[in-house]
Amino acid sequence: MDLTKKTADNIEYMIEKIKNKLKILNLGAVKPSHFDEEMYEELKEIFDLVMKKTSFSPNEMQAIAEELGSLRKK
């Protein structure tokens, strides 16, 4: 998958990977449809951070969830 391209498929892929890695229980709270290509770079930064870490503290998980929330379409 070429994540350098700003596509809806790539957004969906990154969101699903982030949700799986963080084990987000409320799956409906984070949906690919909540994000658009305008926020792609920021979402990619979060994705890269999440993918390179092996574990997360509760505070880190909360911060990531808040950051994802701030990127959602208004």
GUROPA-95368 format. One record per atom (N, C-alpha, C): residue in three letters; x, y, z. Coordinates in Angstrom, 2 decimals. Atoms other than C-alpha are relative to their C-alpha. Layout:
BEGIN
<node res="ALA" east="X" north="Y" up="Z"/>
...
END
This chain:
BEGIN
<node res="MET" east="0.85" north="-1.18" up="0.00"/>
<node res="MET" east="0.00" north="0.00" up="0.00"/>
<node res="MET" east="0.89" north="1.24" up="0.00"/>
<node res="ASP" east="-0.78" north="-1.23" up="0.13"/>
<node res="ASP" east="1.38" north="3.39" up="-1.01"/>
<node res="ASP" east="-0.68" north="1.11" up="0.80"/>
<node res="LEU" east="0.64" north="-0.99" up="-0.88"/>
<node res="LEU" east="0.54" north="5.71" up="1.88"/>
<node res="LEU" east="0.44" north="1.42" up="-0.30"/>
<node res="THR" east="-0.36" north="-1.36" up="0.39"/>
<node res="THR" east="2.14" north="8.68" up="0.14"/>
<node res="THR" east="-1.13" north="0.66" up="-0.78"/>
<node res="LYS" east="1.14" north="-0.53" up="0.76"/>
<node res="LYS" east="-1.10" north="9.09" up="-1.85"/>
<node res="LYS" east="-1.17" north="0.28" up="0.93"/>
<node res="LYS" east="1.12" north="-0.41" up="-0.85"/>
<node res="LYS" east="-3.98" north="10.95" up="-0.21"/>
<node res="LYS" east="-1.30" north="-0.55" up="-0.57"/>
<node res="THR" east="1.22" north="0.62" up="0.50"/>
<node res="THR" east="-6.83" north="8.54" up="-0.90"/>
<node res="THR" east="-0.88" north="-0.44" up="1.16"/>
<node res="ALA" east="0.94" north="0.49" up="-1.01"/>
<node res="ALA" east="-9.93" north="7.44" up="0.98"/>
<node res="ALA" east="0.38" north="-1.41" up="0.45"/>
<node res="ASP" east="-0.42" north="1.36" up="-0.36"/>
<node res="ASP" east="-8.64" north="3.86" up="0.87"/>
<node res="ASP" east="1.17" north="0.03" up="0.99"/>
<node res="ASN" east="-1.14" north="-0.11" up="-0.91"/>
<node res="ASN" east="-5.40" north="4.90" up="2.56"/>
<node res="ASN" east="-0.45" north="0.50" up="1.38"/>
<node res="ILE" east="0.54" north="-0.49" up="-1.27"/>
<node res="ILE" east="-7.33" north="6.82" up="5.22"/>
<node res="ILE" east="-0.66" north="-1.15" up="0.75"/>
<node res="GLU" east="0.67" north="1.14" up="-0.62"/>
<node res="GLU" east="-9.46" north="3.76" up="5.89"/>
<node res="GLU" east="1.03" north="-1.01" up="0.55"/>
<node res="TYR" east="-1.04" north="0.93" up="-0.42"/>
<node res="TYR" east="-6.37" north="1.54" up="6.08"/>
<node res="TYR" east="0.69" north="0.48" up="1.28"/>
<node res="MET" east="-0.70" north="-0.52" up="-1.17"/>
<node res="MET" east="-4.59" north="3.82" up="8.56"/>
<node res="MET" east="-0.88" north="0.01" up="1.24"/>
<node res="ILE" east="0.92" north="-0.02" up="-1.15"/>
<node res="ILE" east="-7.65" north="4.25" up="10.79"/>
<node res="ILE" east="-0.19" north="-1.40" up="0.55"/>
<node res="GLU" east="0.20" north="1.38" up="-0.46"/>
<node res="GLU" east="-8.24" north="0.50" up="10.93"/>
<node res="GLU" east="1.23" north="-0.53" up="0.72"/>
<node res="LYS" east="-1.24" north="0.44" up="-0.65"/>
<node res="LYS" east="-4.58" north="-0.18" up="11.78"/>
<node res="LYS" east="0.17" north="0.67" up="1.36"/>
<node res="ILE" east="-0.10" north="-0.72" up="-1.28"/>
<node res="ILE" east="-4.60" north="2.50" up="14.50"/>
<node res="ILE" east="-0.97" north="-0.60" up="1.01"/>
<node res="LYS" east="1.00" north="0.58" up="-0.91"/>
<node res="LYS" east="-7.81" north="1.09" up="16.00"/>
<node res="LYS" east="0.44" north="-1.37" up="0.50"/>
<node res="ASN" east="-0.44" north="1.33" up="-0.40"/>
<node res="ASN" east="-6.41" north="-2.44" up="16.02"/>
<node res="ASN" east="1.19" north="0.05" up="0.95"/>
<node res="LYS" east="-1.21" north="-0.09" up="-0.83"/>
<node res="LYS" east="-3.06" north="-1.44" up="17.51"/>
<node res="LYS" east="-0.32" north="0.55" up="1.38"/>
<node res="LEU" east="0.35" north="-0.61" up="-1.29"/>
<node res="LEU" east="-4.64" north="0.69" up="20.24"/>
<node res="LEU" east="-1.10" north="-0.77" up="0.71"/>
<node res="LYS" east="1.10" north="0.78" up="-0.55"/>
<node res="LYS" east="-7.41" north="-1.84" up="20.81"/>
<node res="LYS" east="-1.15" north="0.90" up="0.47"/>
<node res="ILE" east="1.10" north="-0.92" up="-0.30"/>
<node res="ILE" east="-10.04" north="0.89" up="20.69"/>
<node res="ILE" east="-1.28" north="-0.80" up="0.08"/>
<node res="LEU" east="1.20" north="0.80" up="-0.23"/>
<node res="LEU" east="-13.16" north="-0.65" up="22.16"/>
<node res="LEU" east="-1.23" north="0.59" up="-0.65"/>
<node res="ASN" east="1.16" north="-0.64" up="0.61"/>
<node res="ASN" east="-15.67" north="1.89" up="20.92"/>
<node res="ASN" east="0.30" north="0.24" up="-1.47"/>
<node res="LEU" east="-0.39" north="-0.06" up="1.41"/>
<node res="LEU" east="-15.13" north="1.13" up="17.25"/>
<node res="LEU" east="-0.79" north="1.02" up="-0.80"/>
<node res="GLY" east="0.81" north="-0.98" up="0.71"/>
<node res="GLY" east="-17.94" north="3.43" up="16.17"/>
<node res="GLY" east="0.48" north="1.42" up="0.20"/>
<node res="ALA" east="-0.48" north="-1.35" up="-0.29"/>
<node res="ALA" east="-16.16" north="6.41" up="17.69"/>
<node res="ALA" east="1.02" north="0.49" up="-1.02"/>
<node res="VAL" east="-1.02" north="-0.36" up="0.98"/>
<node res="VAL" east="-13.42" north="6.34" up="15.06"/>
<node res="VAL" east="-0.30" north="-0.75" up="-1.29"/>
<node res="LYS" east="0.33" north="0.59" up="1.29"/>
<node res="LYS" east="-14.55" north="5.74" up="11.51"/>
<node res="LYS" east="0.77" north="0.72" up="-1.10"/>
<node res="PRO" east="-0.70" north="-0.66" up="1.11"/>
<node res="PRO" east="-12.68" north="6.40" up="8.28"/>
<node res="PRO" east="-0.81" north="1.15" up="-0.61"/>
<node res="SER" east="0.83" north="-1.06" up="0.59"/>
<node res="SER" east="-15.63" north="8.50" up="7.10"/>
<node res="SER" east="0.06" north="1.31" up="0.79"/>
<node res="HIS" east="-0.14" north="-1.20" up="-0.82"/>
<node res="HIS" east="-14.89" north="10.97" up="9.92"/>
<node res="HIS" east="1.17" north="0.87" up="-0.44"/>
<node res="PHE" east="-1.22" north="-0.70" up="0.39"/>
<node res="PHE" east="-11.69" north="12.03" up="8.18"/>
<node res="PHE" east="-0.02" north="0.26" up="-1.50"/>
<node res="ASP" east="-0.10" north="-0.27" up="1.43"/>
<node res="ASP" east="-10.96" north="13.65" up="4.85"/>
<node res="ASP" east="1.45" north="0.24" up="-0.38"/>
<node res="GLU" east="-1.36" north="-0.10" up="0.52"/>
<node res="GLU" east="-7.92" north="14.18" up="2.69"/>
<node res="GLU" east="0.71" north="1.28" up="0.44"/>
<node res="GLU" east="-0.64" north="-1.24" up="-0.48"/>
<node res="GLU" east="-7.32" north="17.69" up="4.10"/>
<node res="GLU" east="0.86" north="-0.26" up="1.22"/>
<node res="MET" east="-0.73" north="0.32" up="-1.22"/>
<node res="MET" east="-6.09" north="16.12" up="7.33"/>
<node res="MET" east="0.92" north="-1.20" up="-0.18"/>
<node res="TYR" east="-0.75" north="1.22" up="0.29"/>
<node res="TYR" east="-4.14" north="13.35" up="5.63"/>
<node res="TYR" east="1.38" north="0.00" up="0.64"/>
<node res="GLU" east="-1.37" north="-0.04" up="-0.53"/>
<node res="GLU" east="-0.65" north="14.48" up="6.67"/>
<node res="GLU" east="0.01" north="-0.20" up="1.51"/>
<node res="GLU" east="0.07" north="0.15" up="-1.45"/>
<node res="GLU" east="-1.64" north="14.79" up="10.33"/>
<node res="GLU" east="-0.36" north="-1.43" up="0.39"/>
<node res="LEU" east="0.39" north="1.39" up="-0.26"/>
<node res="LEU" east="-3.34" north="11.39" up="10.26"/>
<node res="LEU" east="1.17" north="-0.94" up="-0.26"/>
<node res="LYS" east="-1.17" north="0.83" up="0.32"/>
<node res="LYS" east="-0.24" north="9.88" up="8.63"/>
<node res="LYS" east="1.04" north="0.08" up="1.10"/>
<node res="GLU" east="-0.95" north="-0.16" up="-1.11"/>
<node res="GLU" east="1.94" north="11.29" up="11.43"/>
<node res="GLU" east="-0.43" north="-0.85" up="1.20"/>
<node res="ILE" east="0.52" north="0.80" up="-1.10"/>
<node res="ILE" east="-0.30" north="9.67" up="14.05"/>
<node res="ILE" east="0.19" north="-1.49" up="-0.32"/>
<node res="PHE" east="-0.15" north="1.39" up="0.43"/>
<node res="PHE" east="-0.30" north="6.41" up="12.08"/>
<node res="PHE" east="1.46" north="-0.46" up="0.17"/>
<node res="ASP" east="-1.42" north="0.36" up="-0.10"/>
<node res="ASP" east="3.52" north="6.39" up="11.87"/>
<node res="ASP" east="0.42" north="-0.16" up="1.45"/>
<node res="LEU" east="-0.33" north="0.08" up="-1.42"/>
<node res="LEU" east="3.84" north="7.06" up="15.60"/>
<node res="LEU" east="-0.57" north="-1.28" up="0.63"/>
<node res="VAL" east="0.66" north="1.17" up="-0.59"/>
<node res="VAL" east="1.35" north="4.33" up="16.55"/>
<node res="VAL" east="0.66" north="-1.29" up="-0.49"/>
<node res="MET" east="-0.55" north="1.23" up="0.55"/>
<node res="MET" east="2.90" north="1.75" up="14.23"/>
<node res="MET" east="1.41" north="-0.30" up="0.51"/>
<node res="LYS" east="-1.36" north="0.29" up="-0.43"/>
<node res="LYS" east="6.44" north="2.17" up="15.54"/>
<node res="LYS" east="0.11" north="-0.31" up="1.48"/>
<node res="LYS" east="-0.04" north="0.31" up="-1.44"/>
<node res="LYS" east="5.55" north="1.84" up="19.24"/>
<node res="LYS" east="-0.58" north="-1.39" up="0.25"/>
<node res="THR" east="0.50" north="1.33" up="-0.32"/>
<node res="THR" east="4.97" north="-1.53" up="20.85"/>
<node res="THR" east="-1.05" north="0.03" up="1.10"/>
<node res="SER" east="1.01" north="-0.10" up="-1.06"/>
<node res="SER" east="2.93" north="-0.36" up="23.85"/>
<node res="SER" east="-0.27" north="1.47" up="0.28"/>
<node res="PHE" east="0.44" north="-1.36" up="-0.27"/>
<node res="PHE" east="1.10" north="2.71" up="25.05"/>
<node res="PHE" east="-0.50" north="0.11" up="1.43"/>
<node res="SER" east="0.54" north="-0.26" up="-1.32"/>
<node res="SER" east="0.40" north="4.17" up="28.45"/>
<node res="SER" east="-1.43" north="0.50" up="-0.17"/>
<node res="PRO" east="1.36" north="-0.55" up="0.11"/>
<node res="PRO" east="-3.19" north="5.14" up="29.24"/>
<node res="PRO" east="-0.01" north="1.47" up="-0.42"/>
<node res="ASN" east="-0.07" north="-1.42" up="0.38"/>
<node res="ASN" east="-2.17" north="8.80" up="28.93"/>
<node res="ASN" east="0.31" north="0.17" up="-1.49"/>
<node res="GLU" east="-0.32" north="-0.07" up="1.42"/>
<node res="GLU" east="-0.65" north="8.20" up="25.50"/>
<node res="GLU" east="-1.22" north="-0.37" up="-0.84"/>
<node res="MET" east="1.20" north="0.41" up="0.74"/>
<node res="MET" east="-3.78" north="6.39" up="24.34"/>
<node res="MET" east="-1.04" north="1.11" up="0.00"/>
<node res="GLN" east="0.96" north="-1.10" up="-0.08"/>
<node res="GLN" east="-5.95" north="9.24" up="25.57"/>
<node res="GLN" east="0.42" north="1.15" up="-0.90"/>
<node res="ALA" east="-0.49" north="-1.09" up="0.84"/>
<node res="ALA" east="-3.74" north="11.81" up="23.83"/>
<node res="ALA" east="-0.20" north="-0.31" up="-1.48"/>
<node res="ILE" east="0.20" north="0.40" up="1.40"/>
<node res="ILE" east="-3.88" north="9.87" up="20.55"/>
<node res="ILE" east="-1.48" north="0.09" up="-0.36"/>
<node res="ALA" east="1.44" north="-0.06" up="0.27"/>
<node res="ALA" east="-7.66" north="9.54" up="20.80"/>
<node res="ALA" east="-0.46" north="1.45" up="-0.11"/>
<node res="GLU" east="0.36" north="-1.42" up="0.07"/>
<node res="GLU" east="-7.96" north="13.28" up="21.48"/>
<node res="GLU" east="0.49" north="0.63" up="-1.29"/>
<node res="GLU" east="-0.55" north="-0.54" up="1.25"/>
<node res="GLU" east="-5.73" north="14.08" up="18.53"/>
<node res="GLU" east="-0.82" north="-0.47" up="-1.19"/>
<node res="LEU" east="0.87" north="0.49" up="1.07"/>
<node res="LEU" east="-7.80" north="11.85" up="16.26"/>
<node res="LEU" east="-1.32" north="0.75" up="0.01"/>
<node res="GLY" east="1.25" north="-0.75" up="-0.11"/>
<node res="GLY" east="-10.90" north="13.61" up="17.56"/>
<node res="GLY" east="0.13" north="1.40" up="-0.57"/>
<node res="SER" east="-0.19" north="-1.37" up="0.51"/>
<node res="SER" east="-9.43" north="17.00" up="16.68"/>
<node res="SER" east="0.12" north="0.02" up="-1.52"/>
<node res="LEU" east="-0.14" north="0.08" up="1.46"/>
<node res="LEU" east="-8.82" north="15.81" up="13.10"/>
<node res="LEU" east="-1.30" north="-0.31" up="-0.72"/>
<node res="ARG" east="1.27" north="0.37" up="0.64"/>
<node res="ARG" east="-12.41" north="14.75" up="12.51"/>
<node res="ARG" east="-0.61" north="1.15" up="-0.75"/>
<node res="LYS" east="0.72" north="-1.02" up="0.77"/>
<node res="LYS" east="-14.47" north="16.59" up="9.94"/>
<node res="LYS" east="-0.96" north="0.71" up="0.92"/>
<node res="LYS" east="0.93" north="-0.80" up="-0.82"/>
<node res="LYS" east="-16.51" north="19.37" up="11.44"/>
<node res="LYS" east="-1.39" north="-0.07" up="-0.57"/>
END
